[in-house]
């Protein structure tokens, strides 16, 4: 085994550390694949429910259009200023659209937890606001890669 692999294992976050990190962070970078094959990356707020990442995306965005044609998605959540503070998580898999699009607030039990977490975390309010422009995308990751350079 080479040094890179051993070091990678040493700086991985535990499942509990990944869970805590994703619950505390607000902003992620979402990568999609455009029809011509080029990647597209944009920042977005999210909610983590312990098993899935929930993205509240504008339905007229390039991200939404890309995912409608090709559901492959990767998301990076990271933090830290100096090198020895860097930490993050990359989640990859397939996007699933949940609820009506755009979201108007129609009852949808599958969205209950995301719509409980998201407004408190990102807006400091209890009720999920619906503006008729956004809708939900769920990423239940196939792969999760993490790093925490504070462990070096």
C-alpha positions in Angstrom: 0.0 0.0 0.0 1.4 3.4 -0.9 1.7 6.4 1.5 -1.3 8.2 -0.2 -3.7 5.4 0.6 -2.5 5.0 4.3 -2.7 8.8 4.8 -6.2 8.9 3.2 -7.5 6.4 5.7 -5.9 8.3 8.6 -7.7 11.5 7.7 -11.1 10.0 6.9 -13.9 11.1 9.1 -15.9 8.5 11.0 -19.6 8.0 10.1 -20.5 10.1 13.2 -18.1 12.8 12.2 -19.5 12.9 8.7 -23.1 13.1 10.1 -22.2 15.9 12.5 -20.3 17.9 9.8 -23.1 17.7 7.3 -25.7 18.7 10.0 -23.6 21.8 10.9 -22.6 23.1 7.4 -24.9 25.1 5.2 -23.4 25.5 1.8 -22.5 22.8 -0.7 -21.1 22.7 -4.3 -23.3 20.7 -6.6 -21.7 19.2 -9.8 -23.9 18.0 -12.7 -23.2 16.9 -16.2 -24.4 19.1 -19.0 -25.8 17.6 -22.2 -22.5 18.2 -24.0 -20.7 16.3 -21.3 -19.1 19.3 -19.6 -19.4 19.6 -15.8 -21.4 22.3 -14.2 -20.8 23.3 -10.5 -22.9 25.7 -8.4 -23.3 26.5 -4.7 -26.5 25.7 -2.9 -27.9 25.4 0.6 -28.8 21.9 1.7 -30.3 19.8 4.5 -28.9 16.5 5.8 -31.3 14.0 7.4 -28.7 11.4 8.4 -28.9 9.4 5.2 -29.8 11.8 2.3 -28.8 15.2 1.2 -31.7 17.4 0.3 -31.2 20.3 -2.2 -33.9 23.0 -2.7 -33.2 24.1 -6.2 -34.7 26.6 -8.6 -36.5 24.6 -11.2 -35.5 26.9 -14.0 -31.8 26.5 -13.2 -29.1 24.8 -15.3 -28.6 22.4 -12.4 -32.3 21.3 -12.6 -32.2 20.9 -16.4 -28.9 19.0 -16.3 -30.3 16.5 -13.7 -33.5 16.0 -15.6 -31.4 14.8 -18.6 -28.7 13.0 -16.5 -29.3 12.3 -12.8 -25.6 11.8 -12.0 -24.6 14.2 -9.2 -21.7 14.9 -7.0 -21.8 17.3 -4.0 -18.9 18.6 -2.0 -19.3 20.2 1.5 -16.1 21.6 2.9 -14.7 23.9 5.5 -11.4 25.4 6.7 -9.2 28.3 5.9 -5.7 27.1 6.5 -4.3 23.8 5.1 -4.3 22.1 8.5 -8.0 23.0 9.0 -9.4 21.6 5.7 -12.1 19.1 6.0 -15.0 18.0 3.9 -17.2 15.4 2.4 -17.9 14.4 -1.2 -21.2 12.6 -1.9 -22.0 11.0 -5.2 -25.0 9.2 -6.7 -28.2 9.8 -8.6 -30.6 12.7 -8.1 -34.2 11.9 -7.3 -36.9 14.6 -7.7 -39.4 14.6 -4.8 -42.7 16.4 -4.5 -44.3 18.8 -6.9 -42.1 21.0 -9.1 -42.2 23.8 -8.4 -43.0 23.2 -4.8 -46.1 24.9 -3.5 -46.5 23.2 -0.2 -48.9 20.4 -1.1 -48.8 17.6 1.5 -45.9 15.2 0.9 -44.9 13.0 3.8 -41.5 12.2 2.1 -40.6 15.8 2.5 -41.6 16.3 6.1 -38.1 15.9 7.6 -36.3 17.9 5.0 -38.9 20.7 5.3 -38.5 20.6 9.1 -34.7 20.9 9.0 -34.1 23.2 6.1 -35.9 26.4 7.2 -34.5 26.3 10.7 -30.9 25.6 9.5 -30.9 28.1 6.7 -33.5 30.8 7.5 -33.8 30.6 11.2 -37.6 30.1 10.9 -39.9 27.1 11.7 -42.1 26.9 8.6 -40.8 26.1 5.1 -41.4 29.0 2.7 -42.6 28.1 -0.7 -42.1 30.6 -3.5 -43.3 28.6 -6.5 -39.8 28.6 -8.0 -38.0 25.9 -6.1 -38.4 22.1 -5.7 -36.6 19.3 -3.9 -33.8 17.0 -5.1 -32.7 14.1 -2.9 -29.3 12.6 -3.1 -28.9 9.3 -1.2 -25.2 8.8 -1.9 -23.8 5.7 -3.5 -20.3 6.8 -2.4 -19.1 9.1 0.4 -15.5 10.3 0.7 -14.3 12.4 3.6 -11.2 14.1 4.8 -10.1 16.0 7.9 -6.6 17.5 7.6 -6.8 18.4 11.4 -5.9 14.6 11.8 -2.6 14.9 10.1 
